[in-house]
Structures are given as structure tokens and as C-alpha cells.
Amino acid sequence: MTQSRGLVLIVEDERHISDVQRLYLAREGFGVHVEADGTAGLAAARRMHPVAIVLDIGLPGTDGISFCRALRDAGDWTPVLLVTARGEEADRILGLELGADDYLTKPFSPRELVARVKTVLRRAAGPPGLPPEPVGRLSLDPVSRTVRRDGEPVELTATEFNLLAHLLQHVGQVFTREQLLAQVWGHPGYRDTRMVDVFVSQLRAKLGDASPIRTVRGVGYSATAPGP
């Protein structure tokens, strides 16, 4: 008997979509639980502690944006993969700002969904190779995947942690947004580079003036070496 990869919670109100998602994830060895209502889905997330959540934005009851906000406000950093319609760019960006780890736009291949779920789980598993010594005012623990600024904990999503860790592993190296999408998100050739900007903005907001991330105009981002 194949060992389960863990439970994935699908919160999707369109039955024909959730049935296909369930089928393909189950084929890959995931346990799957489906809820068609955001309020019931949030209760299931708190009760079942899934390894990942596939979350539609347009839900009855609690919508996907409110769902994500409630999850993160409660200190639950389960990886979240948003599912959005093509016209929901503003909601998609807001969802990322609230702590979602990735998104898919309908219509999408169920194989792409499975690949994205596996990718967010790999990012959450880590740990990246990081030096044990502090980097400027920041200290990163790759085992517990925690960050401290001046000794105080900073809550980061798995993707935020991986982006910061990746930049700090290569201090001074400039990465394009496309390179970061390939190396941090695992999406080579992905066109929506706006996602990188959203996560950099989130990191800067959380780290404040201790943020080592520098914008290289016309190119991308890098991490600066700490000052004396």
C-alpha cells in the first residue's frame, strides 16, 4: 500500500472541478477532503490540519480572501494555492498579500494543479542551506524555518521564508523576476512576474528597516551584505 503524501483540502463550489481535482490528487497518493462552502472549508482546515489547501476565491459563505485572512490571523501557515477566474487579478494579488503561496487561473490542467501542490509542499518542507550566524539584524533558522529581527520573531509564510533565504544565500547577486520564479517558486517560463513584486513588498513590510532586499531597477532584486 502506497504511503499517503498527506491530506489536501479542496474548497471549491463547482462540483465538476472539485471532482477532477480530487481524482488527480488521489492518483498521486494524496488524501483529499472537499468542501463546497468557505465557512465549512475553514472549519475543516482547523479540524483536519491538511498539508495544503486548494482554495477557490469565489465561494459561498466565507469567500477565499476572507478564508485566507482568517487562516493567517490565527497563525495557521498551511500552504495555500489560490484558484481564481481570469478577471480576478485584484483579488488574486490581495490573496497573495494575505499569505497565499501560489495561484492558478481557471481554466487549468489538473496535472498543473498536482504539480503546483507538490511544489508548494517542497517549498514548505525545506530547509534551505543557510549559515547559522546572523545576517545583519536578521537570524534565520533553516530547521525550524523561523526568522528573527533583532531577536524578535517575524512570522513569514513558507514562500516568504524561501525567497528571503534564497536571496541571502546569494548576497550581492542580482536575480531577475523570471529567475526567482524558476528558482524559488519552481515555475520556469512563468509569465506573471507581478507575484515576485508582491512577495518582496510583503517581506519588506514585515522586516522593516532590517530588510536586506534591494531593487535593481530594470533587472530585479538582490540582497545586500549587512553593514558594520
N, C-alpha and C positions, 0 to 999 in steps of 0.2 A: 504493500500500500504506500503510495507517494505521500510524503510528509507535506502538510499544508504550508503554504507560504504565509499564512495569516489571514485574518478576516478583513475584507474590503467592504465598506459601507457605501452603497449607491443610494443617492437621494435624487430621484428623478420621477416626475409625474407622468411622463409619456411611457406607457407600458411597453410598446413595441421597441422603444430604445433601451429601456432597462432590461428587457428580456435578452436582447443581443449582448449587452454589456455583461450580464450575469453569465451567459453561456461562454463567452470568450475568456473571461477571468477565471471561471471554474476550470476550463480546459487547461489553464496554466497553473493549476494547483492552488488557487486562492479559494478560501471560503468566502461566500458572498451573502450579504443581507441587503434587502431592498426596502426602502420606504418611499412612498409617493407624496409625502407631505413634509414640509420643512420642520414643523413642530415635532412630529413623530420622529423625524430623522435626527433632530438634535437630542431628543431623549434617548434614542438608540445609540448615538455616539457616546453619550455619558454612561450608558449602561453596559455597552459591549466593548468599549476601548479598541476600536479597529486599528489596523496598522496604517490604513489610508482611507480617505473619503473622496468619492467621486460626487461632486456637488453641482447640480444644475442651479443656475441663478434664478430662473423664473419658476418659482414654486408656490403652490398654495400654502396657506398657514404662514409659517416663517419663511421669508424669501432667502435666497442664497447669501445675499450680502449680510442680512441680519444674523443668519446662521453662523457665518464666518466670524462676525464681530463677537457674538456671544461665546463662541468656542474659545477665541483668543483672550477675551476678557476674563474667562475662567481659568486661564493659564494652561489650556489644552493646546499643545503644539503638534497634534497629529497632522501629517502631511495632507493637504487639501488640493485636489485637482478640480478646478472650476470647469464647468461646461456652459458655454454661452452661445447665444444666437449671433449672427453676423452684425446686427445693428446694436449690440450691447457693449460697445467699446468703453463707454464711460463707466458702466457697471463693472466691466472686466478690470479696468485699471483700479477702481475703488476696491474690488475684491483682493487684488494683489497688495494694495496698500494696507489692507486689514489683515494680511498674513497668509493669503493663499500662496501655494508654492508653484503652481503652474496652471495653464488653462488649455482647453481645446475649444475650437469653434465648430458648431454644427454646420453642415454635416461632416462627420469624420469617420475614418475607418476604425472598426473595432480593434483591429490589430494595432493601430496607432494608440488607442486608449490603453491597451495592455502594455505597450512599450513605455508610455508615459508613466503609468503606475509603477512599473519596475524601476524607472529612472528616479522618481521621487523617493522611492524606498531606498535605493542605493545612496542617494544624497543624504538621507536621514541617518543611514547606518554609519557612514564614515568609518574611522576618523581620518581626516587629512593629516599628513605628516607635518607637524609644526614644532618649532623649537620650544622647549619648556620655559625659557626665560621670557619676561615681559617684552612687548614691543611698544616702546613709548609708554603711554599711560594705560595700555591695554595688556591684559593677560588672557590667553586662550588655552583652555584645557581640551585637547583633542579627544580624550577618552569620555569625559562627561559632556563634551560639546557645549561648554559654557564659556561665557565671556565676562570679564570684569573690567570696569573702568575705574581707575583709582581705588581698586579694591571692592567696589560695589558691583553686584551682579547686573547684567544687562540682558533682558530677555530677547532672544533672536529666534526666528524660525530656522528650520534646517537649511533652507536655501540661503537665507541671510548669512548664517554662520559659514556655509561653504564658500560664498562669494568673498566674504572678508578673509577667510583662511587662504583662499587661492591667491588673492592679491598680496597678502602678507608673506606667502611662500615665495613670491617673486617681486620683492621690493625693488622699485625703480623701473621694472619692466612695464611697458605700455601695452595694454590689450585693447583691441577693437571690440565693439559690442558683439560682433559676429563671433570672435574668438571666445569671448566669455560665455555666449550662449552654447557654443560647442563644448567648452571645457568644464563649465560649472553646471549648466542645465542638461548637457548631453544632447543638444539639438543642432547638429551641424547642418548648415544651409537654411536655418530658420530665419524668416524674414522680419518678424516683428521684434525689432531691436528696442522698441519702447519699454519692453519688460525689464531690460537691464537698467534703464534710467530710473524706473520706479523703485527697484530694489536698492540701487545706490542711494537714492533720495531717502528711503526708509532707514538705511544704515546710518547715514549722516545725521538724521533726526534723532536716532537712538544713542549714537555715540557722542553727539555734540562736538565741542571743540577738540575732543580726543580723536576724532576721525582721521585716519591716515590717507583717506581716498582723495585723489587729485584728479580733476578733469583735464584731459589734454585735448584742447579744442580741435575739432576736425578729425580726431583719431579715436579717442576712447577714454580709458581710465587706467590709473596706476596707484600703487601705494607708495607713500613717501617714507623714507627712513626717519626714525624718531630723532628729534633734536637732542642736544646735550642736556 
